[in-house]
Amino acid sequence: MSSHIYSTELVPEPCLRRIVIAAGGATSLLGLITILSMQVDYTFRLAGCVLWLIFSGRELLIIVRAYQRINRIRIDCSGHVGLRNSSGEWQAARLATGSVVLDRFAWLRIEACDGRRSVELLRGITRKNEEWRRLQVIWRHLGAAVGS
């Protein structure tokens, strides 16, 4: 009897990763502009800018480090997630709340067992990509539990 587990193995696209980082950088810049345009005392604006840069910079750094570390994602039908690093080793992880899989795009929020977080923007076409089709099938079973 076969013990093959239904799973999909996804390879993140560098182009989409650059888009996520650029969007994060643009959002950080817009946040600074918003803080600077507030009608409050200069010292509060300065403190707000410093805090905003610390928090947004930290989040961007987390994403960049995860992108350097992870080069493949495996998700099986029971919801187990594996992350493969650049040396080929797999690490256990889980899908976090806020993950979304649509027809052509997916936004996965992932938390590794060591507590490190990552996000991935993925895309695919169900008719042309077997791995994307598998993700769609797996998500139909897991999505309600993970996505909200």
Secondary structure, DSSP 8 states (H G I E B T S, - for coil): ------EEEE---HHHHHHHHHHHHHHHHHHHHHHHTSSS-HHHHHHHHHHHHHHHHHHHHHHHHHHHHEEEEEEETTS-EEEEETTS-EEEEEE-TT-EE-SSEEEEEEEETTS-EEEEEEE--TTT-HHHHHHHHHHHHHHHHH--
